[in-house]
Amino acid sequence: MTIREAEGADRTVLVTGAAGGLGRAFALGFAARGYRVAVADRDLPGVEETAAVIADLGTGTELWAGALDVTDARSADAVAAEVATFGRGRIDVLVNNAAMYGNVTRSPLEQIDPDEWDAVMAVNLKGPWLMTKACSDYLPPGGRVVNLSSATVYSGSENWAHYVASKGGVIALTRVMAKELGRREITVNAIAPGFTLTDASLDIMGDQAASYGVDRGALRRSSQPDDIVGAALFLSGPDAQYISGQTLVVDGGRQFI
Ligand SMILES: NC(=O)c1ccc[n+]([C@@H]2O[C@H](COP(=O)([O-])OP(=O)(O)OC[C@H]3O[C@@H](n4cnc5c(N)ncnc54)[C@H](OP(=O)(O)O)[C@@H]3O)[C@@H](O)[C@H]2O)c1
């Protein structure tokens, strides 16, 4: 076992929204660090494919894949219980990645459909709360929660009020959860990625995706999913044991906060 694989030995991670995109990249990253990996999404074939991709690496990673709706407390509770059984009674790391993102309508605030506003908040803000609540009893001392926010919170990205507000709420939720779960030696942090080239991002920007924002970055290149993975591994690993309630912007230096 390498030093990196030892980091995740006998530790279980649950990544939500792991049918593709960043969620799949996170799952692959945790597998490479030796974690037991559980992946869940409302897209069951998608997470089964993620598990198959990891299995094909031949690293012997223990895998669990299942259907999950993060807006449904019963679904959250059922998945948490199953993953805890898979994890020998523990969920050491929860990555709240599931979100409405690429399919969120971009329109001026006057034109946002109130039903869509509610749907975005239900998945992006209520979802991380419901999942953390469901997993809370299984998070041991030393446990970690990593929430996905967005650098759009700092740029105030126009015509996306519901999405941006939901991701701002994630930062606030992260701070409250850090205080409450910190009493049990559990850290809670957020990652705020900049625009990253996932399929969902391609849905939003089409042909312009590869060059979008590149000229505003300190690093003059687009962001790939693997560029975000290191932050999740760091916040979940031994080097981040005294970091909590923080939001790490990972955007190649496009925003300075
Ligand atoms: N890519 C970027 O540039 C970027 C930048 C900043 C932040 N982020 C954040 O990073 C995360 C991943 O982004 P991504 O680009 O990888 O997007 P993505 O591919 O759309 O990933 C989100 C996943 O969550 C799933 N999901 C949606 N509603 C769900 C629900 N109710 N229950 C369970 N799963 C649900 C989606 O399924 P469906 O596909 O079926 O909807 C999808 O598989 C998101 O939180 C996003 O807001 C992304």
The ligand as a Tripos MOL2 file, in Angstrom:
@<TRIPOS>MOLECULE
LIG
   48    52     1     0     0
SMALL
NO_CHARGES

@<TRIPOS>ATOM
      1 N1        -19.0520   22.3060  -13.2080 N.am      1 LIG1
      2 C1        -18.8780   23.5490  -12.7340 C.2       1 LIG1
      3 O1        -18.4070   24.4730  -13.4320 O.2       1 LIG1
      4 C2        -19.2460   23.8700  -11.3050 C.ar      1 LIG1
      5 C3        -18.8340   25.0970  -10.7750 C.ar      1 LIG1
      6 C4        -19.1690   25.3950   -9.4610 C.ar      1 LIG1
      7 C5        -19.8630   24.4910   -8.6950 C.ar      1 LIG1
      8 N2        -20.2580   23.3130   -9.2550 N.ar      1 LIG1
      9 C6        -20.9950   22.3890   -8.4160 C.3       1 LIG1
     10 O2        -20.3220   21.1330   -8.4310 O.3       1 LIG1
     11 C7        -21.2700   20.0650   -8.3270 C.3       1 LIG1
     12 C8        -21.1390   19.1170   -9.4920 C.3       1 LIG1
     13 O3        -21.2780   19.8280  -10.7160 O.3       1 LIG1
     14 P1        -21.2340   19.0710  -12.1320 P.3       1 LIG1
     15 O4        -20.7590   20.0470  -13.1070 O.co2     1 LIG1
     16 O5        -20.5430   17.7700  -11.9890 O.co2     1 LIG1
     17 O6        -22.7940   18.8750  -12.3770 O.3       1 LIG1
     18 P2        -23.6670   17.5730  -12.6600 P.3       1 LIG1
     19 O7        -22.9520   16.6490  -13.5710 O.co2     1 LIG1
     20 O8        -25.0260   18.0710  -13.0530 O.co2     1 LIG1
     21 O9        -23.7320   16.8780  -11.2440 O.3       1 LIG1
     22 C9        -24.7900   16.9780  -10.3610 C.3       1 LIG1
     23 C10       -25.4140   15.6090  -10.1630 C.3       1 LIG1
     24 O10       -26.4330   15.7270   -9.1500 O.3       1 LIG1
     25 C11       -27.5530   14.9760   -9.6030 C.3       1 LIG1
     26 N3        -28.7880   15.3900   -8.9540 N.ar      1 LIG1
     27 C12       -29.6210   16.4110   -9.2900 C.ar      1 LIG1
     28 N4        -30.6860   16.4210   -8.4860 N.ar      1 LIG1
     29 C13       -30.5270   15.4010   -7.6170 C.ar      1 LIG1
     30 C14       -31.3030   14.9140   -6.5380 C.ar      1 LIG1
     31 N5        -32.4850   15.4830   -6.1890 N.pl3     1 LIG1
     32 N6        -30.8520   13.8520   -5.8290 N.ar      1 LIG1
     33 C15       -29.6860   13.2520   -6.1770 C.ar      1 LIG1
     34 N7        -28.9170   13.6470   -7.2010 N.ar      1 LIG1
     35 C16       -29.3350   14.7330   -7.9070 C.ar      1 LIG1
     36 C17       -27.5800   15.2700  -11.0870 C.3       1 LIG1
     37 O11       -28.4270   14.3830  -11.7530 O.3       1 LIG1
     38 P3        -29.1370   14.8760  -13.1350 P.3       1 LIG1
     39 O12       -28.0310   15.0200  -14.1330 O.co2     1 LIG1
     40 O13       -30.0800   13.7760  -13.4290 O.co2     1 LIG1
     41 O14       -29.8020   16.1890  -12.8310 O.co2     1 LIG1
     42 C18       -26.1140   15.1000  -11.4300 C.3       1 LIG1
     43 O15       -25.7860   13.7380  -11.6590 O.3       1 LIG1
     44 C19       -22.6330   20.7480   -8.2100 C.3       1 LIG1
     45 O16       -22.9370   20.9340   -6.8410 O.3       1 LIG1
     46 C20       -22.4080   22.0870   -8.8800 C.3       1 LIG1
     47 O17       -23.3340   23.0690   -8.4610 O.3       1 LIG1
     48 C21       -19.9650   22.9770  -10.5240 C.ar      1 LIG1
@<TRIPOS>BOND
     1     1     2 1
     2     2     3 2
     3     2     4 1
     4     4     5 ar
     5     4    48 ar
     6     5     6 ar
     7     6     7 ar
     8     7     8 ar
     9     8     9 1
    10     8    48 ar
    11     9    10 1
    12     9    46 1
    13    10    11 1
    14    11    12 1
    15    11    44 1
    16    12    13 1
    17    13    14 1
    18    14    15 2
    19    14    16 1
    20    14    17 1
    21    17    18 1
    22    18    19 2
    23    18    20 1
    24    18    21 1
    25    21    22 1
    26    22    23 1
    27    23    24 1
    28    23    42 1
    29    24    25 1
    30    25    26 1
    31    25    36 1
    32    26    27 ar
    33    26    35 ar
    34    27    28 ar
    35    28    29 ar
    36    29    30 ar
    37    29    35 ar
    38    30    31 1
    39    30    32 ar
    40    32    33 ar
    41    33    34 ar
    42    34    35 ar
    43    36    37 1
    44    36    42 1
    45    37    38 1
    46    38    39 2
    47    38    40 1
    48    38    41 1
    49    42    43 1
    50    44    45 1
    51    44    46 1
    52    46    47 1
@<TRIPOS>SUBSTRUCTURE
     1 LIG1         1 GROUP 0 **** ****
